[in-house]
Amino acid sequence: MPMTADEFNAAVTDILGNVSDVGHVSQKLDELRTAFGEALTDAETRAKTIETLEGEKKSLQEANMNLFLKIGTPQKETETEKKDETPAEADFESLFDENGNLKKE
């Protein structure tokens, strides 16, 4: 786990307070170096994750747009189309059978 800002400040203050103790200063500097390396690794991992997620997002947006363009929106009928669809006039004689009864169809 990367070092927090408070831990970093405490380590630096400890180093400044014990400059003459070489062993202690070396230990604290090694802790700072390790924490810095962890922070860099964490930042690189997060950057790769962000890049991957942005690529997936772009791919999904393109797929969504392709589906939208393929399906489109419902089109309204124009007046000319409605006029062309008038049913053929039914023959009066074809509505009745030979007995004069209304045909069931």
N, C-alpha and C positions, 0 to 999 in steps of 0.2 A: 504494500500500500504506500503510495507516495506521501512524502512528508507534508504536513500542513504548514501554513505560514507561521503559526505560533511556535511550532516545533523548530522551524528553520531559524526564527529570531532567537529562540532560547539557545540553540546550538552556537549561533554567531556570538551571542552575548557571553556564553560560557567560554568560547575560544578567546575572546578579547579579555576576559577576566583571568585567564590562566595561560598567558602567552609564554611564560617561562617554563611551564610543564610540557615538554615536547611530546611525551607519550600521550598525554590527554588531548593535546591539540591535534595530533595525528589521528587519534581515534575519532574525534569529532569531524575532522575534515573528510575522513573516509565515510562516515555516516552521511555527510552532505553530498559527497560524490555519488554514493549509492542511491540516495533519494533523488538526485538530479537525473541519473540514468533511468530510474523507474518512471519519473515524470515524462521523460522523452519517449520512452517506450509506450507509455499510456497515450500520449498525444499522437504518436504515429498510428497506433491501433485505432484510435477514434477517427483519425483522418481517413484511414482506409475504409472504415465502416461507413462513414459519411459518403465517401465517393461511391461505394457499392450501392448504398441506399438511393443516392441520387440517380444512378444509372438505372436501377429498377423502377424508380418513379417515372423517369423519362420513358422507359419501355412501356410501362402501363398506360401512360398518357397517350402514347402513339397507338397502342392497341385499342384504347377506348375511342380515339378519334376515328380510327379505321372502321370500328363497329358502327359508330354514329353515322359516318358517311355511307356505309353499306346499307344500313337500315333506313336512315333518313327520317324525315318527319312525314306524317300523313298529309297527302295532298288533297286539297279541296277540289270538288268537281266544278268545272266552269259551266256557264249557261249553255254553251254550244254542245258540250258533252251530254248535258241533261236533255236537250232537245233531240239529239240523235238517238236516245234510248227510248223513244216512244214505242209502246207495244204495238204490234200489228193489230189492225182492227179485226175483231172476232166476227166470224160469219154467224149471222143470227140462226141459221138453219143448223149449224154444227153444235149449238148448245142443247138441242133437243134430240131425243131418240125417236125411233119410228112410231112409238105410241104417243108421242107428244109430251112425254115426261122430261124433266130437266135431267141431263146426264150428270152422273156422279163421277168426278175425276179428281 
